[in-house]
Amino acid sequence: MEIEIGYRLQRDFWNGGLATEAARAVRDHGFRNLKLEYVISLIHPENYPSRRVAEKNGMTLERETTFRGFPTFVFAITRTQWMKLRGEGDERLISKAVPQLRDRFPKPGACFEGS
Ligand SMILES: CC(C)(COP(=O)(O)OP(=O)(O)OC[C@H]1O[C@@H](n2cnc3c(N)ncnc32)[C@H](O)[C@@H]1OP(=O)(O)O)[C@@H](O)C(=O)NCCC(=O)NCCS
């Protein structure tokens, strides 16, 4: 059995690093807590943002297949690769989410000011 990490985000929030951050958290949960040996992401070849998220999630293109009638790239990462990544610290790839969210949302509590 293969376990897939998939992602879909409301368009307003694209390109802020959120999918990457979420995908990494799911990946880490899979390896750390569920003790998986291998996780994949199934991606349409022309879905470049999704491919990039998979890459930033430490995955590499493993093979091409057909899934539900569509051409599909299978990106994957093994437990061994994940452990190596963690040793090197994939923090260097950390997302841009935090500063972007800071810009987009009020300071904590600000939404209640004046109410
Ligand atoms: C795929 C999706 C979840 C990505 O979410 P996101 O939060 O915008 O992703 P991130 O910001 O973490 O990363 C997106 C990356 O793609 C890159 N990117 C965006 N558009 C791109 C394009 N046209 N070509 C190449 N790269 C692109 C961004 O620059 C970013 O990479 P970077 O950090 O190196 O600059 C979002 O676009 C989405 O919900 N799409 C519709 C649903 C979908 O396609 N889901 C995947 C099914 S397999």
The ligand as a Tripos MOL2 file, in Angstrom:
@<TRIPOS>MOLECULE
LIG
   48    50     1     0     0
SMALL
NO_CHARGES

@<TRIPOS>ATOM
      1 C1         -0.6810   23.2120   -5.3570 C.3       1 LIG1
      2 C2         -1.0640   24.1780   -4.2320 C.3       1 LIG1
      3 C3         -1.6600   23.3750   -3.0500 C.3       1 LIG1
      4 C4          0.2170   24.9010   -3.7760 C.3       1 LIG1
      5 O1         -0.0750   25.6680   -2.6090 O.3       1 LIG1
      6 P1          0.8560   26.8940   -2.1520 P.3       1 LIG1
      7 O2          0.5920   27.1550   -0.7120 O.co2     1 LIG1
      8 O3          0.6920   28.0030   -3.1240 O.co2     1 LIG1
      9 O4          2.3200   26.2430   -2.3220 O.3       1 LIG1
     10 P2          3.6930   26.8770   -1.7970 P.3       1 LIG1
     11 O5          3.5520   28.3390   -1.6860 O.co2     1 LIG1
     12 O6          4.1140   26.0950   -0.6050 O.co2     1 LIG1
     13 O7          4.6860   26.5140   -2.9820 O.3       1 LIG1
     14 C5          4.3480   26.8070   -4.3190 C.3       1 LIG1
     15 C6          5.6230   26.8030   -5.1540 C.3       1 LIG1
     16 O8          5.2650   26.6970   -6.5220 O.3       1 LIG1
     17 C7          5.8950   27.7570   -7.2330 C.3       1 LIG1
     18 N1          5.0750   28.0860   -8.3690 N.ar      1 LIG1
     19 C8          3.8850   28.7140   -8.3980 C.ar      1 LIG1
     20 N2          3.4350   28.8130   -9.6440 N.ar      1 LIG1
     21 C9          4.3660   28.2180  -10.4420 C.ar      1 LIG1
     22 C10         4.4750   27.9940  -11.8490 C.ar      1 LIG1
     23 N3          3.5370   28.3940  -12.7160 N.pl3     1 LIG1
     24 N4          5.5760   27.3380  -12.3080 N.ar      1 LIG1
     25 C11         6.5400   26.9320  -11.4630 C.ar      1 LIG1
     26 N5          6.4860   27.1040  -10.1060 N.ar      1 LIG1
     27 C12         5.4150   27.7510   -9.6210 C.ar      1 LIG1
     28 C13         5.9980   28.8690   -6.2220 C.3       1 LIG1
     29 O9          6.9250   29.8460   -6.6130 O.3       1 LIG1
     30 C14         6.4330   28.0760   -4.9970 C.3       1 LIG1
     31 O10         7.7930   27.7010   -5.0810 O.3       1 LIG1
     32 P3          8.9850   28.5460   -4.3510 P.3       1 LIG1
     33 O11         8.6930   28.5260   -2.8890 O.co2     1 LIG1
     34 O12        10.2220   27.8140   -4.7290 O.co2     1 LIG1
     35 O13         8.9400   29.9430   -4.8950 O.co2     1 LIG1
     36 C15        -2.0900   25.2160   -4.7250 C.3       1 LIG1
     37 O14        -1.5800   25.8500   -5.8610 O.3       1 LIG1
     38 C16        -3.4490   24.6110   -5.0320 C.2       1 LIG1
     39 O15        -4.2790   24.4210   -4.1470 O.2       1 LIG1
     40 N6         -3.6840   24.3060   -6.3250 N.am      1 LIG1
     41 C17        -4.9500   23.7370   -6.7540 C.3       1 LIG1
     42 C18        -5.1220   22.3190   -6.2870 C.3       1 LIG1
     43 C19        -4.0160   21.4280   -6.7780 C.2       1 LIG1
     44 O16        -3.5560   21.5600   -7.8910 O.2       1 LIG1
     45 N7         -3.6010   20.5310   -5.8730 N.am      1 LIG1
     46 C20        -2.5680   19.5690   -6.1650 C.3       1 LIG1
     47 C21        -3.1150   18.3620   -6.8140 C.3       1 LIG1
     48 S1         -1.7830   17.2440   -7.1660 S.3       1 LIG1
@<TRIPOS>BOND
     1     1     2 1
     2     2     3 1
     3     2     4 1
     4     2    36 1
     5     4     5 1
     6     5     6 1
     7     6     7 2
     8     6     8 1
     9     6     9 1
    10     9    10 1
    11    10    11 2
    12    10    12 1
    13    10    13 1
    14    13    14 1
    15    14    15 1
    16    15    16 1
    17    15    30 1
    18    16    17 1
    19    17    18 1
    20    17    28 1
    21    18    19 ar
    22    18    27 ar
    23    19    20 ar
    24    20    21 ar
    25    21    22 ar
    26    21    27 ar
    27    22    23 1
    28    22    24 ar
    29    24    25 ar
    30    25    26 ar
    31    26    27 ar
    32    28    29 1
    33    28    30 1
    34    30    31 1
    35    31    32 1
    36    32    33 2
    37    32    34 1
    38    32    35 1
    39    36    37 1
    40    36    38 1
    41    38    39 2
    42    38    40 1
    43    40    41 1
    44    41    42 1
    45    42    43 1
    46    43    44 2
    47    43    45 1
    48    45    46 1
    49    46    47 1
    50    47    48 1
@<TRIPOS>SUBSTRUCTURE
     1 LIG1         1 GROUP 0 **** ****
